[in-house]
Amino acid sequence: MLTSLKLTERAPCDRLPVTSPEDPRLSKRTTGVVRWFDGSKGYGYIEAADGEHVFVHYSAIVGQEAPLLREGEQVAFFLEQTVRGPQASEVTRLN
């Protein structure tokens, strides 16, 4: 007797897995300097302490009325490894 196999749905490509800050094996808290941030686009890049360029989205900035970063500003953040590369989460200003 043959049984039919049920195919599972695949997630769309725009839903990329992001590691959780609660899982210490997958992310780490680090510091860096904002290289550039475009407020009209809502994203930019941070240069981490180890020299790695990390993508940052405005939604990852914690505790600000207007979630914007300025070039040269020092920040602390969780470094997440995503399918598209390193990404910052829970970004806080240090200065």
Secondary structure, DSSP 8 states (H G I E B T S, - for coil): ------------TT------TT-TTTEEEEEEEEEEEETTTTEEEEEETTS-EEEEEGGGB-S-SS----TT-EEEEEEEEETTEEEEEEEEE--
